[in-house]
Amino acid sequence: MGLKNMSILSGATITPSGGTAMVFADDGTTVQNGVRLVVPATADYRVRESATFKYKAPTLLGDGTYAKDKKEFTLVIPMILASGKIVYNVIRVSRELHPEFSAANATNFNKLASQMLAGDSDTDGFWSTGSMS
C-alpha cells in the first residue's frame, strides 16, 4: 500500500532497537520556553547534531475556555558538501493539544505520528521521493 491507502496501528507499541546511542547534552544556549541539546561526542562543531525542544502551556481565554498547548522539537543534522559548503538537514515536529485531551490519547497520538514519520512502509515513498500515491 501507499500513502493514499495508509494503514497505521492505533495503540501500537513503538520500540526502537539496534543502532548506536546518540547522547545529547544541554549546550547552555538560551531558548525561550525551551532547551537546546547537542551531541558533544561529535568533535567537529560545524557538523554537531542538535535538538531543540519548546513548550507553550495552554492559556485561559477570556470566555473561560482554554487554548491548546504547543510542544515542538527540531532535530538538525548538518553536513559538509563536497563543495565545502555546510547545509543543515532539519526535521521539525509540532503538536498542539487541548487540555481536555487525555494523557492516554496524547500518548497514542504521538505513536500514530511516529509511525507516519518512520515506522510504516506506507509512508516510505513519501519520505524517499515525495510520492503522494
Secondary structure, DSSP 8 states (H G I E B T S, - for coil): --GGG----TT------SS-----EE-----TTEEEEE-TT---GGG--EEEEEEE---B-TTS-B--EEEEEEEEEEEE-TTS-EEEEEEEEEEEE-TTS-HHHHHHHHHHHHIIIII-GGGHHHHHH----
